[in-house]
């Protein structure tokens, strides 16, 4: 892991349950080829400016997310990070407006039931695995599903999260994402692999980030960090 992170940082210095069926856009089936672009130093400085360390987000997670986002052609300057290195009892979803230089949301987000209990440790791109998938996603459109307003996600990494559509991996609201559940069980409830958020916060979050921004699901997994095309020069 250490070698993979060093490689990333050196580049930076030159970051539901789901049963609804919907049709994937044709573009989802083509392989994404990132375009290399240096990370503006002002974006790197934003980590300290917003004091993101105090809210639990590691510098490593932020810089890796920033590196990848800057290689997604046409991505909006909104960066959403799900930090799976933190337990679900922590507010581990961060939505950052890079232009307005604001932390728009910092709240709870669930992981897949087969990824682990309090802390996720297993990740999968396989149908019916009920595990979360790591990596970079592009946010797509909104729709009304069985969980109310939800947001479709396009997994951008072949073999890592590109089955997001066939698995119905979306962002949606869920009653099991709340502090009451944490008080009773010591952790959030779990999804079938989706980054589920609280019912109350789902609408404002998805309305803010839908339509072409970057969402990054992070975990310090050596295999992923070495394999991701977004983290290579």
Buried (B, 14 or more C-beta within 10 A) or exposed (E): EEEBBEBBBEBBEEBBBBEBEBEEEEEBEEEBEBEEEEBEEEBBEBBEEBEBEEBBBBEBBBBBBBBBBBBBEEBBBBBBBBBBBBBBBBBBBBBBBBEEEEBBBBBBBBBBBBBBBBBBEEBBBEEEBBBBBBBBBBBBEBEEBEBEBBBBBBBBBBEBBBBBBEBBBBBBBBEBBBEEBBEEBEBBBBBBBBBBBBBEBBBEBBEBBBBBBBBBBBBBBEEBBEBBBBBEE
